[in-house]
Amino acid sequence: MLPIRDCVQQTPCYVPGEQPQTTDYIKLNTNENPYAPPDEIFNNLEEELKKVRLYPDPVSTKLRKAAGEVFGFSHEQVLAGNGSDDILNIALRTFVNPGENVAFLDPTYSLYETIAKVHGANIQTIATNTNFELDGPLICPEAKLIFVASPNPPLGKHLNRQYLKETCEQAAGIVLIDEAYVDFSDENHWEFIQQYDNVIVSRTMSKSYSLAGMRVGLGVSSRSIIEQMNKVRDSYNLDRIAQTLATNCFQFQDYFQSIWQKVRNTRNRLTESLINLDFLVCDSDANFVLASPQWIEASQLYTKLKERKVLVRYFKHPRISNYVRITVGTDAEIDRLLEVIEQLKNEG
């Protein structure tokens, strides 16, 4: 019998969104950016490809400096990771012993639960209200680490700012604010890092910077926290191609801001169109919307859309089992989605 840890055996695998092996789908299920990064980010890639026999910079210095300049922090306050999921895991391994408590909302990003259970942590979940919002701060005196995503998936709405402040003030442990979708909104939480000595903000370059295939994440906090997290980080955790492309992306803020606005404009149109097609649609600050069809079961809608080569995301979570999550694609992709939905609705 294999000597597998109990906490691993008892933890279901995290289930990511489907990645089809053909290119004939309209893919609106994994919150990727529908627009490519600018061609200029590939200009110096050939030189880096010639160096692939060499290890990359183990601490991603150029990337951290570029990120720090854009975010307004010293590079010593920035940690680079293999996607923001790496930042979450590093925080967990840095601040939580097996058997200690990790807290997060219900519903939220489901990976929090998976990594906490595999680590052997105790889980404390705090339910949002019937509108999927906070009724007050997260009171978790036993939690060594609190994961809070804002905007919070799969709803896509920012959490109440005052309640988050009170959460940070009252927390006995670390509060990690996951800002994976923040560039599609009007606010962020950078000032929390200056105001509180127990806050980490994580970012990903998968969504807003169109680098989902490169797996680049960033954690920003005080120098003392980043120093400890750096001890836990895997050596050479970010390859040289990912470092190069991510660093280059930060030089094109005007371009990326323009596509973030395009996504927001399309999100607004998608929301209005779904409401007109008899959906209940949650307000979103992200690059997706969570929507409940009032004329068909969400699971059936997901299946019928997939049969017509349109992928959206369906979750079996009991609180959102009659919703689908729809990534904001290009205008043409959203036109096709809406066309298919209207056809299905007319078919009855």
Summary of the structure (lengths in Angstrom):
residues: 348
radius of gyration: 20.4
end to end distance: 52.8
largest distance: 60.3
contacts: 1135
relative contact order: 0.17
helix: 41%
strand: 17%
